[in-house]
Amino acid sequence: MTGDDLATVLAGARLLPVLTVPSPGTAGPLADALAAGGARCAEVTFRTPGAERVLKEMAAHGGLTVGAGTVRTPEQAERAVSAGARFVVSPGFDEEVVSKCTELGVPVVPGIATATELMRALRTGLDTVKLFPAEPLGGIPMLRALAAPFPQARFVPTGGIDASCLAAYLAHPAVLAVGGSWMATVDHLGRGDYEEIRRLTAEAVERSMT
């Protein structure tokens, strides 16, 4: 997958479920629930010991384009791609992570929180970044402020976003997709409430398409 391919996937999906999955045994039912709700892609965070197994399981599902999130080091990027990640998302901008992803031939979406970080990302040839943490940074006013002087940039806002503000973010023309975890939380997974995950995902997909 190239960076252009990823942009096409994100622009078509408009929604990026961000998943922290404590138990690899829940990966299959989780992938089923997300796909049944209409999700097209998902980000599995590298925050748990079983993240690689979760990635492998969800990547094998076939109904989702699955990437790795919270990737902070080049070594994590290598492990994520080996586990089947089709793209890499980082919480911040790190030149070594970006370079490793380029070497591996996998798209990377680095996190940025300032105009300086955005300029550094654009200088590497990237045009898609994650605005993180979007809501604590100022939400949509912050997004507008960053997008105005950098018309070539495309954003995937993530952090503190829920169903109530999803449509407002997606209304901005510089936003490719919005990342969020409210559709499939650790609590949902702990209860095995896959029907609720499906329902919340379907609701979010519907909101994202209006």
Residue pairs with C-beta under 8 A, 6 or more apart in sequence:
1 9
1 65
1 86
1 87
1 106
1 107
2 107
3 107
3 126
3 127
3 128
5 107
6 86
6 87
6 107
6 109
6 128
7 127
7 128
7 154
7 176
9 40
9 41
9 65
10 16
10 41
10 128
10 156
10 176
10 177
11 176
11 177
12 40
13 39
13 40
13 41
13 65
13 177
14 170
14 176
14 177
14 178
14 205
14 208
14 209
15 39
15 40
15 166
15 177
15 178
15 180
15 204
15 205
15 208
16 41
16 42
16 43
16 156
16 158
16 177
16 178
16 179
16 180
17 34
17 39
17 41
17 42
17 43
17 179
17 180
17 181
17 183
17 184
17 201
18 42
18 43
18 45
18 69
18 158
18 179
18 180
18 181
19 30
19 42
19 43
19 44
19 45
19 54
19 181
19 184
20 45
20 47
20 48
20 181
20 186
21 27
21 30
21 44
21 48
21 50
21 51
21 54
21 189
22 48
22 50
22 186
22 189
22 190
23 50
23 189
24 50
24 53
24 54
24 57
26 189
26 192
27 53
27 54
27 57
27 58
28 57
28 58
28 61
29 192
29 194
30 58
30 184
30 189
30 194
30 197
31 42
31 57
31 58
31 61
31 63
31 64
32 61
32 194
33 184
33 194
33 195
33 197
33 198
33 201
34 42
34 64
34 183
34 184
34 197
34 198
34 201
35 61
35 63
35 64
36 198
36 201
36 202
37 183
37 197
37 198
37 199
37 200
37 201
37 202
37 204
37 205
38 201
38 202
38 205
38 206
39 64
39 183
39 201
39 205
40 64
40 65
41 64
41 65
41 66
41 67
42 58
42 64
42 65
42 66
42 67
43 66
43 67
43 68
43 69
43 89
43 179
44 51
44 54
44 55
44 58
44 66
44 67
44 68
44 69
44 85
45 51
45 68
45 69
45 70
46 68
46 69
46 70
46 71
46 72
46 76
46 79
46 80
47 70
48 54
51 68
51 83
52 79
52 80
52 82
52 83
53 83
55 66
55 68
55 80
55 83
55 84
55 85
56 83
56 84
58 64
58 66
58 84
59 66
59 83
59 84
59 85
59 86
60 84
65 86
65 87
66 84
66 85
66 86
67 80
67 85
67 86
67 87
67 88
67 89
68 76
68 77
68 80
68 81
68 83
68 85
68 87
68 88
68 89
69 88
69 89
69 90
69 91
70 89
70 90
70 91
71 77
71 80
71 88
71 89
71 90
71 97
72 90
72 91
72 92
72 94
72 97
73 94
73 96
73 97
74 96
74 97
74 99
74 100
77 88
77 97
77 100
77 101
77 104
77 106
77 108
78 100
78 104
80 88
81 88
81 101
81 104
81 106
85 106
86 106
86 107
87 106
87 107
87 108
87 109
88 97
88 101
88 106
88 107
88 108
88 109
89 108
89 109
89 110
89 111
89 130
89 156
89 179
90 97
90 108
90 109
90 110
90 111
90 130
91 111
91 130
91 132
92 110
92 111
92 112
92 113
92 117
92 132
93 110
93 111
93 112
93 117
93 120
93 121
93 129
94 110
95 120
95 124
97 108
97 110
98 108
98 110
98 121
98 124
98 126
101 107
101 108
102 108
107 128
108 126
109 128
109 129
109 130
109 156
110 121
110 126
110 129
110 130
111 129
111 130
111 131
111 132
111 158
112 118
112 121
112 129
112 130
112 131
112 132
112 146
113 131
113 132
113 133
113 137
115 146
115 149
115 150
118 129
118 146
118 150
118 153
119 150
121 129
122 150
122 152
122 153
127 152
127 153
127 154
128 153
128 154
128 155
128 156
128 176
129 153
129 154
129 155
129 156
130 155
130 156
130 157
130 158
130 179
131 137
131 142
131 143
131 146
131 155
131 156
131 157
131 158
131 159
132 157
132 158
132 159
133 158
133 159
133 160
134 142
134 143
134 157
134 158
134 159
134 160
134 161
134 169
135 159
135 160
135 161
135 165
136 159
136 160
137 159
138 145
139 160
139 165
140 165
140 168
140 169
140 172
143 155
143 157
143 169
143 172
143 174
143 175
144 172
146 153
146 155
147 153
147 155
147 172
147 174
151 174
153 174
154 174
154 175
154 176
155 172
155 174
155 175
155 176
156 175
156 176
156 177
156 178
156 179
157 169
157 175
157 178
157 179
158 178
158 179
158 180
159 179
161 169
161 178
161 179
161 180
161 182
162 180
162 182
163 182
163 200
163 203
163 204
163 207
166 178
166 180
166 204
166 207
166 208
167 207
167 208
167 210
169 175
169 178
170 177
170 178
170 208
178 208
180 204
182 200
182 204
183 197
183 200
183 201
183 204
184 197
184 200
184 201
188 194
188 196
188 197
